[in-house]
Amino acid sequence: MATETIDVVLPCLNEAGALPGVLGGLPSGYRAIVVDNGSSDGSPAIAARLGALVVIENHLGYGAAVHTGLEAATSDVVCFIDADGSLDPGDLPRLVAEVRTEGADLAVGRRVPAERGVWPWHARAGNLLLATVLRRQGLPVHDIAPIRAVRRQALLDLGVADRAFGYPLEMLIKAGRAGWRVREFDVPYGRRAAGTTSKVSGSVRGTARAVRDMVKALGS
């Protein structure tokens, strides 16, 4: 019996320098869905040339891109990973196996810096604060991670409404309230590909904006 292809959603905003490495690193049987969110560096054309399904989302926002990719996916289990090259697509099968065969409803990665300086202090502090709030609510996570695997229909049914940076936090909050079994795994977190800058951790302002969106999600 043929093995189902797994869809991988990659929100994308000006990641031309990272896409070749990220898409080239996808395991066999994993299909890239690159959701372009307003790139001006030719990212959509690069992704298409490398064999990805390219979807355009004109409404700016991380959550908007993620949700559009989720809707475009067709596989039962769907993965999500950043397109900046900081995470290894080779970690995806471990998360997928946890959902497919080990009984998890949601499998997520906990970023572990592969070297000094890859995760700025302001981004780590914001992440620590939000993860602490989640653990106090009974959810066993230490990161608001940008790499995860989940069943497509279950995530759609969860009804995550945030279309900005608050999307992953709202997803975790609603997963906890729904009684989902959430499993977290350490994953290496490295430097972004040359020429790319994080929209969140790349500046104190970006981190503050993301934390603001996530604090809003806490009240959802």
N, C-alpha and C positions, 0 to 999 in steps of 0.2 A: 504494500500500500504506500502511495506517495506521501511524503511528509509535507505538511502545510507550510507554505512560505509565511514568514513572520514579518509584518510591517513594522518599520522603524520610522517614527516621526522626528524630523529634525527642524525645529524652528530656526529660521535663518535671516540674519540682517547683516549684510556686508561681511560674508565669511569666505570670499573667493580664495584667500590664501590657505584656508583650512580644509575646504571641501575635498580636494583630491585625496588627502590622507585619511580623512574620516570615512569617506565613501569607500575608499580602497580597503579600509580595515574592517568593513562589515563581514561577518562570517557568511559562509555559504548558506543559502536558504533564507537570507534576510533581505527584504526589499526596502530601499530608502524612499521615503516620502519627504521631500524637502519643501517646507512651507516658507516661501519667500515673503518677508514682511516689510518690503520697501527698499530693497538693496539698490545701491547705485554703482556697484563695482562689478556687475556682470555675473553675480552669483547664480541666478536662475539658469543662464546659458551654460555655465560650467557644470552645474548639477545635472542638467539634461544631457549634456555631452557624455557625462560619466555614467549614464544609465538610470538616474533617479527619476521617479515620478515627481514633477514639479507642480506645486499648487500655489497660487497667488492669494494672499490675504491682505487686502488693502487697509483694513482697520488695524492701526498700529497697536501692538501689545503682545507680550509673551503668551498670555492666556488665549488671545484671539488666534494666534498662530497654532498653538497646541490643539485647540478645539477644532480648528479647520482640518488639521492633519488627522485627528481622531475620526472625524466624519468621513474623510477620504479613504481611510484604512478599510480593509475588508477581512483581515485575518481575525481569528478568535482572540488571540493574545496579541497585544500591541505594545511596542517598546517606545520609549522617549529618551533622547539623548541630545545634549547640546552639540552644535555644529562647529564649535570653535577649536576642536582638537585637544581639549584639556582632559577628556575622558576616553577610555579605550573601548571601542565597540566590541572588542573581544570578550568583555565582561557580560555582555547581554545574554548569552545562552545560559549562564548560571541563574540569572534572574528569571528567565523564561521557564526553566525547569522547575523552579520553586513554585511558580503559578500553575504550570501544566500538570505536574506530578506530585508535588509535595504538599498541596493543600493550602497554599497561600492565596489570598485574594489580591494582594499587592506586594511586589518585591521592589525594594529600593536600594540604592547605593549610598553608603556613607563615605564621603570624600576623605581620603587620607593623603596629605601633601607628599608628593614624590621627592620634592626638594624644597629648600628654603625659599621663601619669597613668592611662591606661586599662589598663595591665598592671603591677601592683605588683611591686616589686623582688623580694619573696620568691617570687612565682609564676614570674617570669622566671628566677631563680636555680635553682629546682628543675627547671624545664623544660630549661635549659641543661645541667645536670648529666646528666640522663637522655638527652638527645639526643646528648651527647658520647659516652656509653657505647655508644649504638646505632651511631654512625659508626665507632667503633673496631671494631665487629663487622662493618663493611662495608655498613651500611645508609645510603644517602645522604639523611638527613633532619636537619633542624635544629629540629624542633618535634614535640611529642606532640600533634598537632593534633586539634581537635574537629570538623573538616569533612573529609569523605572520600567517595570513590566506589569501589565494588568490586563484583565479580560475587557475587550472593547465594549461590549454591551453593558457590562457592569459599571464601567466608568461613565458611559453616557447616562445610565439610569441614576447615577449618583447626583447628577444635576449641578456640577460645578459651574458657577455663574461668573466668577471673576474673569476678566479678559486682559488683565495687566499682570504685574509681577506677583500678585496675590494668589494666582491660580494654584501653584503646588501646595501652598499652605492650606488653602480652602479644601483641596482634594484630601489632604491628610486629616483635617478636622472632620470632614464628612465621613471619611472612611472609618475613623474611630467611633463616631456616633452610630454608624451602621453596623458596628461589631465586626468589621473586616479583620481578618488575620493578616497582619502586616509583618513582613520579614525584612530585616536590614542587613546588608553585607558591606564590608569594607571594600572600597575600590580605589585604585591609585588616581590621584588628581595631579596632573602635570601642567606644564606651561602651555598656553595657547599657541596656535600656529603663528608664525611670523606675520606681522601686519594686521593681526586681529586684536581687538580690545573688548574686554568684558563690558556689557551694558550695565552690569550690576556692580561687580567688585573692582572694575577698572577705575573708579573714582569714589571719593567719599559721598559726593552728590548722588551718584548712581545707586550706591548702597542705601542711602537715606530714602531715596524714592522707592526702592524695592521694599524696604522695611515698612514704609508708610502704607504701601499697597497691602502688605501682609498683615499689618495690624488691623486694617479694615476687614480683612478676611476672617480675623479672629471673632468678629461679631456676626459673621454670616450664619 
